[in-house]
Amino acid sequence: MIETKEASVETLAGIANQLRIHSINATTAAGSGHPTSSMSAADIVAALFFGHMKYYPNDPKNYNNDRFILSKGHAAPVLYAAWAENGLIPVNELVRLRELTSDLEGHPTPRLPFVDVSTGSLGQGLSVGVGMALSARLDNLDFRTYVLLGDGECAEGSVWEAAGLAGIYSLKNLVAIVDVNRLGQSQATAYGHDLKAYENKFKAFGWRTEVIDGHDMEEILEVLAAVGLGEQPLAIIAKTYKGAGVSFLQDKDGWHGKALSKDEAARAIAELQPKATSGIGVHVEPPSNLPAPNTAAPASYPPINYSMGQMVATREAFGNALARIGEADQRVVSLDGDTKNSTFSERFLKKFPARFVECFIAEQNMVGVGVGLGTRGKVPFASTFATFFTRAHDQVRMAGHSQANIKLVGSHVGVSIGEDGGSQMGLEDIAMFRAVIGSTVLYPSDAVCAEKLVDHMVKTRGVMFLRTSRPKTPVIYKNDEEFPVGGAKIVRQSASDKITVVGAGVTLFEALKAADALAGEGINITVIDAYSIKPLGKDVIKAAAAKTNNLILTVEDHYPEGGLGDTVAGELAPDGVRVHKLAVFDLPRSGKPEELLAKYNIDSAAIVRKVKSLV
Amino acid sequence: MIETKEASVETLAGIANQLRIHSINATTAAGSGHPTSSMSAADIVAALFFGHMKYYPNDPKNYNNDRFILSKGHAAPVLYAAWAENGLIPVNELVRLRELTSDLEGHPTPRLPFVDVSTGSLGQGLSVGVGMALSARLDNLDFRTYVLLGDGECAEGSVWEAAGLAGIYSLKNLVAIVDVNRLGQSQATAYGHDLKAYENKFKAFGWRTEVIDGHDMEEILEVLAAVGLGEQPLAIIAKTYKGAGVSFLQDKDGWHGKALSKDEAARAIAELQPKATSGIGVHVEPPSNLPAPNTAAPASYPPINYSMGQMVATREAFGNALARIGEADQRVVSLDGDTKNSTFSERFLKKFPARFVECFIAEQNMVGVGVGLGTRGKVPFASTFATFFTRAHDQVRMAGHSQANIKLVGSHVGVSIGEDGGSQMGLEDIAMFRAVIGSTVLYPSDAVCAEKLVDHMVKTRGVMFLRTSRPKTPVIYKNDEEFPVGGAKIVRQSASDKITVVGAGVTLFEALKAADALAGEGINITVIDAYSIKPLGKDVIKAAAAKTNNLILTVEDHYPEGGLGDTVAGELAPDGVRVHKLAVFDLPRSGKPEELLAKYNIDSAAIVRKVKSLV
């Protein structure tokens, strides 16, 4: 049974051909792009946008709208064509595809109002869809989330992380559609048109499945009409042809990512035009009118209450902060990769189980789910060991491109974790997170600073990383101390200082110990807490350095590349400030934390030695 | 039917208990570690090491030995115990677990002769196993590869990337054993003891499966005896209990990653001791004695032949180099993520199809497979778009910890790729690869340099990254020019230079254009090609800068964090050299390459402007 819609099967099939024509015209005008990958998906997209999904075409951000994610982002032209044919953007804009001054980019980005997340790095859309589907559940909204995947991208493990979690949580409001067009970029996919191979996988991961002819409009609509049956998410495996609808393109090798010449385009369009119909004026079913979720930040958060000298690990302070903030701010959601007892996010779970998402050991999906939640007004905090975020580097990178709102908290940084050994030590996380466009990188040394930085993270939109440490460290700041992002704290300074030592996290305390030892030998030093790495508290550091003969020593529990030292050097190098660094230069190993700080030359003794060699 | 072995079922069950006792003793001595995760796997490990695998216990590197990978690396104590009970390491060494001066680290590393790769970041072992299994096929060796996984880590998508490829290539010499002990770090896994859930997944990915009781020695041996049947890899899904064998530990929450107190250990061992048997003296079946593969580098490689001014993209030069080297050096294997027509690795495929591994769109697995091939004497070159290596950051990180021999080649870097847009641009790859322990990062500007650097990569062991560019650039070096790693080339210099401009890749040519333009205005500049980023050609740059009033401008098609500019600043900052940088500071977008170089201020005009503002 087909749902009652104003567009007939014939109209929808005609719209699909119109989308194909636009896809060809746009890519030919651009001289590059992916017309044939757009064409295989055209019937599915036409059915979704003009015959099935419920949304306001002129209000793409409406919170009741069904969501659509083009995971196979290279098929951008067919997406743009759909939003032109439903009237949101002018049809004549489509040929400005890929131009510098057009937001119709090579792959979709949220510069466009109808795009929630950047896609184009394959295999990421389903995770975002899981996040959206979870948000609907949290907010009691009835919209559905549709994710269109290519068959080639189903080789990405991230797809199966997402599929796994959707199956585990029975996300029946989530629909994956796999456009099985058989041909990858450089050759046929491993499974070709063996639809059963995809079906078996989704089934094994707990999904309901349907196999269809992706070019049979009646079949597409029939399956879509049955969305929502059962208790599990639905995977529609669609047999399609790359370049479908044009005789000399359909199912042919050598046409991936290739625009047609003007002549070829004319020949192709001559085949399609007689069967094409405009979508303009076709009725699109509006969504429900359910109450909007509260996405406003509260006026304030509860205060904190630590005692000076109290021993608290910053990872624990993070857990405390999340639990403290959670009551006042219902937007906060916590995501875990089965490390909640180490990261202390379990403190949030205990108080707010409904807003805690156990993602199991699948960091890529955890980040993608967080990005999806962020698009729906939530403030997601995803936490695990810092080094395991390397697993999700591409998802974090794409979060940057999406200008997403997601908070990532990485614990167990550096050799100071001790006995577990190198595989568990975050020693590259600063480098990784700094090199994400638009990111903020924060690194507290004590519990007060950690809590205040979490307050900032929840209040401020963006991709933000908080680096927390395993060892307990003393509280050194008063509860009312403020930690502006882009600032730094001078924690020790005298008029006779010979050098400015910049630390953060555990190395701040090593620097303070070194300051005591050096003072005993008549050498005074300035010590700075660089809790804000990106943006760096450059002005504070520069001013302090100016008073110590422009001589700086940075000390970090991180590799020397791209971390605190490089940051300070990079920011101050234009001024000719002399920046030396201590960092973990050698392959780390197991041992006691204090043994390792010594072995890798980032403990107080190493600082003393280095300072003496410099002043 | 059980294969004829000297150890009886009872003996093997007793050895398993001995491994449990060692695991408890070692972790209690260390005061940390994972005894219960070791205990669930003890029967499987005892069966493999003393009743099934063929290997020389005193020659763990023998190329005919069956391979064993402990993907669930936190169960290290049971692995160390097995190699103590088979006589390789003294039993009394086991209690030195996790000590600074012992190589028995918290998670296995190749500091130990019987460990091929570091594990401990979960979900990576199966990819390495795929690489080993492929190497056996290439070398006509009959060893088998056994990978022991935890159930929790099967949530990692990388497991399914590896499982997918093993299924596609029918690696019947590969065996995965999943230790389904039901309990993760912080809670039960999603599937608990639903063994069918795991079985269905492996089946869907093309594996033969067996479900067993992982504590029934007879059943374990029976299934192992049937390894090698059929044409597909075998997954053994073993129902086990965390802490198996000790009443107060078995299947109990709260014991993950926790050492027993001395009293608890004594109680546990009292339960185990009566059923424990030493493995010392138990016969282990030796492997075949097949001819060793040739793992020696050839004396030389064929020469190159470019013409000055010839327009060749460095990505194409990489493809040429690989194809040139492949004949002389049979160790070279090329791995692709369905981008071979863009990275030009297809040139190798055309000549040496047997040594080309299409990994499809699954970069994590591609890197893991490469690491596995590298452990077997191959020289693997894995190539894709540079930015897609972010997907495999954790695998690359662990390759660093493994001190692996793997070559990674990333094309399509920077905004100079143009219209495809931000998601396809490598703008963080230098930062990522620099922060890998022991890595080498190379960035050629012309075809001659690219080819020579590939020669270096194939000849020299280590984790190495080559950054290649999409646009064609002119050949500027003679065919006999040498490019030592850690060097840099002065491509323009005069006695009256006011500033040293350091570029690499496309920005080198922008710097040369800027030099021409500035010379026309009477401003001479030094231009340096920083083809070796890590190690940096520091001495060359420093000497040149000394002649230009210690003033440097770096220009890079990369984000400003952790790239060329930070590298130069970090290396020269101790000397107070003033380093300014041009880089891609803003969120990139689609457009023509030359438009984007201009928009993001890294083209010749931007260099001219910046130089004028500085001199």
HADDOCK unambig.tbl for C-alpha pairs under 7 A between the chains (distance, minus, plus):
assign (segid A and resid 98 and name CA) (segid B and resid 419 and name CA) 5.46 0.50 0.50
assign (segid A and resid 98 and name CA) (segid B and resid 590 and name CA) 5.52 0.50 0.50
assign (segid A and resid 98 and name CA) (segid B and resid 591 and name CA) 5.85 0.50 0.50
assign (segid A and resid 99 and name CA) (segid B and resid 590 and name CA) 6.59 0.50 0.50
assign (segid A and resid 99 and name CA) (segid B and resid 591 and name CA) 5.14 0.50 0.50
assign (segid A and resid 100 and name CA) (segid B and resid 590 and name CA) 5.80 0.50 0.50
assign (segid A and resid 100 and name CA) (segid B and resid 591 and name CA) 4.17 0.50 0.50
assign (segid A and resid 105 and name CA) (segid B and resid 421 and name CA) 6.38 0.50 0.50
assign (segid A and resid 105 and name CA) (segid B and resid 590 and name CA) 5.34 0.50 0.50
assign (segid A and resid 106 and name CA) (segid B and resid 419 and name CA) 5.84 0.50 0.50
assign (segid A and resid 106 and name CA) (segid B and resid 420 and name CA) 4.44 0.50 0.50
assign (segid A and resid 106 and name CA) (segid B and resid 421 and name CA) 5.42 0.50 0.50
assign (segid A and resid 106 and name CA) (segid B and resid 590 and name CA) 6.15 0.50 0.50
assign (segid A and resid 107 and name CA) (segid B and resid 420 and name CA) 6.48 0.50 0.50
assign (segid A and resid 107 and name CA) (segid B and resid 421 and name CA) 6.32 0.50 0.50
assign (segid A and resid 120 and name CA) (segid B and resid 423 and name CA) 5.63 0.50 0.50
assign (segid A and resid 121 and name CA) (segid B and resid 423 and name CA) 6.06 0.50 0.50
assign (segid A and resid 152 and name CA) (segid B and resid 361 and name CA) 6.55 0.50 0.50
assign (segid A and resid 153 and name CA) (segid B and resid 361 and name CA) 6.05 0.50 0.50
assign (segid A and resid 155 and name CA) (segid B and resid 161 and name CA) 6.14 0.50 0.50
assign (segid A and resid 155 and name CA) (segid B and resid 360 and name CA) 6.60 0.50 0.50
assign (segid A and resid 155 and name CA) (segid B and resid 361 and name CA) 5.49 0.50 0.50
assign (segid A and resid 155 and name CA) (segid B and resid 362 and name CA) 5.62 0.50 0.50
assign (segid A and resid 156 and name CA) (segid B and resid 161 and name CA) 6.27 0.50 0.50
assign (segid A and resid 156 and name CA) (segid B and resid 361 and name CA) 5.91 0.50 0.50
assign (segid A and resid 156 and name CA) (segid B and resid 362 and name CA) 4.70 0.50 0.50
assign (segid A and resid 157 and name CA) (segid B and resid 157 and name CA) 3.55 0.50 0.50
assign (segid A and resid 157 and name CA) (segid B and resid 158 and name CA) 5.11 0.50 0.50
assign (segid A and resid 157 and name CA) (segid B and resid 160 and name CA) 5.68 0.50 0.50
assign (segid A and resid 157 and name CA) (segid B and resid 161 and name CA) 5.18 0.50 0.50
assign (segid A and resid 157 and name CA) (segid B and resid 362 and name CA) 6.85 0.50 0.50
assign (segid A and resid 158 and name CA) (segid B and resid 157 and name CA) 5.10 0.50 0.50
assign (segid A and resid 160 and name CA) (segid B and resid 157 and name CA) 5.70 0.50 0.50
assign (segid A and resid 161 and name CA) (segid B and resid 155 and name CA) 6.13 0.50 0.50
assign (segid A and resid 161 and name CA) (segid B and resid 156 and name CA) 6.27 0.50 0.50
assign (segid A and resid 161 and name CA) (segid B and resid 157 and name CA) 5.18 0.50 0.50
assign (segid A and resid 168 and name CA) (segid B and resid 190 and name CA) 6.87 0.50 0.50
assign (segid A and resid 185 and name CA) (segid B and resid 338 and name CA) 6.04 0.50 0.50
assign (segid A and resid 185 and name CA) (segid B and resid 339 and name CA) 6.49 0.50 0.50
assign (segid A and resid 186 and name CA) (segid B and resid 338 and name CA) 5.47 0.50 0.50
assign (segid A and resid 186 and name CA) (segid B and resid 339 and name CA) 5.99 0.50 0.50
assign (segid A and resid 186 and name CA) (segid B and resid 340 and name CA) 6.33 0.50 0.50
assign (segid A and resid 186 and name CA) (segid B and resid 341 and name CA) 5.93 0.50 0.50
assign (segid A and resid 190 and name CA) (segid B and resid 168 and name CA) 6.87 0.50 0.50
assign (segid A and resid 197 and name CA) (segid B and resid 204 and name CA) 6.80 0.50 0.50
assign (segid A and resid 200 and name CA) (segid B and resid 204 and name CA) 5.25 0.50 0.50
assign (segid A and resid 201 and name CA) (segid B and resid 201 and name CA) 6.55 0.50 0.50
assign (segid A and resid 201 and name CA) (segid B and resid 204 and name CA) 5.09 0.50 0.50
assign (segid A and resid 201 and name CA) (segid B and resid 205 and name CA) 6.91 0.50 0.50
assign (segid A and resid 204 and name CA) (segid B and resid 197 and name CA) 6.79 0.50 0.50
assign (segid A and resid 204 and name CA) (segid B and resid 200 and name CA) 5.25 0.50 0.50
assign (segid A and resid 204 and name CA) (segid B and resid 201 and name CA) 5.09 0.50 0.50
assign (segid A and resid 204 and name CA) (segid B and resid 204 and name CA) 6.77 0.50 0.50
assign (segid A and resid 205 and name CA) (segid B and resid 201 and name CA) 6.90 0.50 0.50
assign (segid A and resid 338 and name CA) (segid B and resid 185 and name CA) 6.04 0.50 0.50
assign (segid A and resid 338 and name CA) (segid B and resid 186 and name CA) 5.48 0.50 0.50
assign (segid A and resid 339 and name CA) (segid B and resid 185 and name CA) 6.50 0.50 0.50
assign (segid A and resid 339 and name CA) (segid B and resid 186 and name CA) 6.00 0.50 0.50
assign (segid A and resid 340 and name CA) (segid B and resid 186 and name CA) 6.32 0.50 0.50
assign (segid A and resid 341 and name CA) (segid B and resid 186 and name CA) 5.92 0.50 0.50
assign (segid A and resid 360 and name CA) (segid B and resid 155 and name CA) 6.59 0.50 0.50
assign (segid A and resid 361 and name CA) (segid B and resid 152 and name CA) 6.54 0.50 0.50
assign (segid A and resid 361 and name CA) (segid B and resid 153 and name CA) 6.04 0.50 0.50
assign (segid A and resid 361 and name CA) (segid B and resid 155 and name CA) 5.49 0.50 0.50
assign (segid A and resid 361 and name CA) (segid B and resid 156 and name CA) 5.90 0.50 0.50
assign (segid A and resid 362 and name CA) (segid B and resid 155 and name CA) 5.61 0.50 0.50
assign (segid A and resid 362 and name CA) (segid B and resid 156 and name CA) 4.70 0.50 0.50
assign (segid A and resid 362 and name CA) (segid B and resid 157 and name CA) 6.85 0.50 0.50
assign (segid A and resid 390 and name CA) (segid B and resid 393 and name CA) 5.28 0.50 0.50
assign (segid A and resid 390 and name CA) (segid B and resid 394 and name CA) 4.90 0.50 0.50
assign (segid A and resid 391 and name CA) (segid B and resid 391 and name CA) 6.87 0.50 0.50
assign (segid A and resid 391 and name CA) (segid B and resid 392 and name CA) 6.72 0.50 0.50
assign (segid A and resid 391 and name CA) (segid B and resid 393 and name CA) 6.03 0.50 0.50
assign (segid A and resid 391 and name CA) (segid B and resid 394 and name CA) 4.82 0.50 0.50
assign (segid A and resid 392 and name CA) (segid B and resid 391 and name CA) 6.72 0.50 0.50
assign (segid A and resid 393 and name CA) (segid B and resid 390 and name CA) 5.30 0.50 0.50
assign (segid A and resid 393 and name CA) (segid B and resid 391 and name CA) 6.03 0.50 0.50
assign (segid A and resid 393 and name CA) (segid B and resid 393 and name CA) 6.51 0.50 0.50
assign (segid A and resid 394 and name CA) (segid B and resid 390 and name CA) 4.90 0.50 0.50
assign (segid A and resid 394 and name CA) (segid B and resid 391 and name CA) 4.82 0.50 0.50
assign (segid A and resid 398 and name CA) (segid B and resid 423 and name CA) 6.85 0.50 0.50
assign (segid A and resid 401 and name CA) (segid B and resid 587 and name CA) 6.98 0.50 0.50
assign (segid A and resid 419 and name CA) (segid B and resid 98 and name CA) 5.46 0.50 0.50
assign (segid A and resid 419 and name CA) (segid B and resid 106 and name CA) 5.83 0.50 0.50
assign (segid A and resid 420 and name CA) (segid B and resid 106 and name CA) 4.45 0.50 0.50
assign (segid A and resid 420 and name CA) (segid B and resid 107 and name CA) 6.48 0.50 0.50
assign (segid A and resid 421 and name CA) (segid B and resid 105 and name CA) 6.40 0.50 0.50
assign (segid A and resid 421 and name CA) (segid B and resid 106 and name CA) 5.44 0.50 0.50
assign (segid A and resid 421 and name CA) (segid B and resid 107 and name CA) 6.32 0.50 0.50
assign (segid A and resid 423 and name CA) (segid B and resid 120 and name CA) 5.64 0.50 0.50
assign (segid A and resid 423 and name CA) (segid B and resid 121 and name CA) 6.06 0.50 0.50
assign (segid A and resid 423 and name CA) (segid B and resid 398 and name CA) 6.84 0.50 0.50
assign (segid A and resid 428 and name CA) (segid B and resid 435 and name CA) 5.52 0.50 0.50
assign (segid A and resid 431 and name CA) (segid B and resid 431 and name CA) 6.17 0.50 0.50
assign (segid A and resid 431 and name CA) (segid B and resid 432 and name CA) 6.82 0.50 0.50
assign (segid A and resid 431 and name CA) (segid B and resid 435 and name CA) 6.77 0.50 0.50
assign (segid A and resid 431 and name CA) (segid B and resid 562 and name CA) 6.25 0.50 0.50
assign (segid A and resid 432 and name CA) (segid B and resid 431 and name CA) 6.83 0.50 0.50
assign (segid A and resid 432 and name CA) (segid B and resid 432 and name CA) 5.96 0.50 0.50
assign (segid A and resid 434 and name CA) (segid B and resid 561 and name CA) 6.01 0.50 0.50
assign (segid A and resid 435 and name CA) (segid B and resid 428 and name CA) 5.52 0.50 0.50
assign (segid A and resid 435 and name CA) (segid B and resid 431 and name CA) 6.77 0.50 0.50
assign (segid A and resid 435 and name CA) (segid B and resid 559 and name CA) 6.41 0.50 0.50
assign (segid A and resid 435 and name CA) (segid B and resid 561 and name CA) 5.14 0.50 0.50
assign (segid A and resid 435 and name CA) (segid B and resid 562 and name CA) 6.71 0.50 0.50
assign (segid A and resid 437 and name CA) (segid B and resid 587 and name CA) 6.24 0.50 0.50
assign (segid A and resid 559 and name CA) (segid B and resid 435 and name CA) 6.41 0.50 0.50
assign (segid A and resid 561 and name CA) (segid B and resid 434 and name CA) 6.03 0.50 0.50
assign (segid A and resid 561 and name CA) (segid B and resid 435 and name CA) 5.14 0.50 0.50
assign (segid A and resid 561 and name CA) (segid B and resid 562 and name CA) 6.87 0.50 0.50
assign (segid A and resid 562 and name CA) (segid B and resid 431 and name CA) 6.26 0.50 0.50
assign (segid A and resid 562 and name CA) (segid B and resid 435 and name CA) 6.72 0.50 0.50
assign (segid A and resid 562 and name CA) (segid B and resid 561 and name CA) 6.86 0.50 0.50
assign (segid A and resid 562 and name CA) (segid B and resid 562 and name CA) 4.36 0.50 0.50
assign (segid A and resid 566 and name CA) (segid B and resid 566 and name CA) 5.74 0.50 0.50
assign (segid A and resid 566 and name CA) (segid B and resid 570 and name CA) 5.00 0.50 0.50
assign (segid A and resid 569 and name CA) (segid B and resid 569 and name CA) 5.63 0.50 0.50
assign (segid A and resid 569 and name CA) (segid B and resid 570 and name CA) 5.28 0.50 0.50
assign (segid A and resid 569 and name CA) (segid B and resid 573 and name CA) 5.96 0.50 0.50
assign (segid A and resid 570 and name CA) (segid B and resid 566 and name CA) 5.01 0.50 0.50
assign (segid A and resid 570 and name CA) (segid B and resid 569 and name CA) 5.30 0.50 0.50
assign (segid A and resid 570 and name CA) (segid B and resid 570 and name CA) 6.59 0.50 0.50
assign (segid A and resid 573 and name CA) (segid B and resid 569 and name CA) 5.96 0.50 0.50
assign (segid A and resid 573 and name CA) (segid B and resid 573 and name CA) 6.17 0.50 0.50
assign (segid A and resid 573 and name CA) (segid B and resid 577 and name CA) 6.93 0.50 0.50
assign (segid A and resid 573 and name CA) (segid B and resid 578 and name CA) 5.12 0.50 0.50
assign (segid A and resid 573 and name CA) (segid B and resid 579 and name CA) 5.05 0.50 0.50
assign (segid A and resid 573 and name CA) (segid B and resid 580 and name CA) 6.95 0.50 0.50
assign (segid A and resid 574 and name CA) (segid B and resid 578 and name CA) 4.60 0.50 0.50
assign (segid A and resid 574 and name CA) (segid B and resid 579 and name CA) 4.89 0.50 0.50
assign (segid A and resid 574 and name CA) (segid B and resid 580 and name CA) 5.18 0.50 0.50
assign (segid A and resid 575 and name CA) (segid B and resid 578 and name CA) 5.89 0.50 0.50
assign (segid A and resid 576 and name CA) (segid B and resid 576 and name CA) 4.44 0.50 0.50
assign (segid A and resid 576 and name CA) (segid B and resid 577 and name CA) 5.35 0.50 0.50
assign (segid A and resid 576 and name CA) (segid B and resid 578 and name CA) 4.47 0.50 0.50
assign (segid A and resid 577 and name CA) (segid B and resid 573 and name CA) 6.94 0.50 0.50
assign (segid A and resid 577 and name CA) (segid B and resid 576 and name CA) 5.35 0.50 0.50
assign (segid A and resid 578 and name CA) (segid B and resid 573 and name CA) 5.16 0.50 0.50
assign (segid A and resid 578 and name CA) (segid B and resid 574 and name CA) 4.62 0.50 0.50
assign (segid A and resid 578 and name CA) (segid B and resid 575 and name CA) 5.90 0.50 0.50
assign (segid A and resid 578 and name CA) (segid B and resid 576 and name CA) 4.48 0.50 0.50
assign (segid A and resid 579 and name CA) (segid B and resid 573 and name CA) 5.05 0.50 0.50
assign (segid A and resid 579 and name CA) (segid B and resid 574 and name CA) 4.89 0.50 0.50
assign (segid A and resid 580 and name CA) (segid B and resid 573 and name CA) 6.94 0.50 0.50
assign (segid A and resid 580 and name CA) (segid B and resid 574 and name CA) 5.16 0.50 0.50
assign (segid A and resid 587 and name CA) (segid B and resid 437 and name CA) 6.25 0.50 0.50
assign (segid A and resid 590 and name CA) (segid B and resid 98 and name CA) 5.53 0.50 0.50
assign (segid A and resid 590 and name CA) (segid B and resid 99 and name CA) 6.58 0.50 0.50
assign (segid A and resid 590 and name CA) (segid B and resid 100 and name CA) 5.80 0.50 0.50
assign (segid A and resid 590 and name CA) (segid B and resid 105 and name CA) 5.35 0.50 0.50
assign (segid A and resid 590 and name CA) (segid B and resid 106 and name CA) 6.16 0.50 0.50
assign (segid A and resid 591 and name CA) (segid B and resid 98 and name CA) 5.87 0.50 0.50
assign (segid A and resid 591 and name CA) (segid B and resid 99 and name CA) 5.14 0.50 0.50
assign (segid A and resid 591 and name CA) (segid B and resid 100 and name CA) 4.16 0.50 0.50
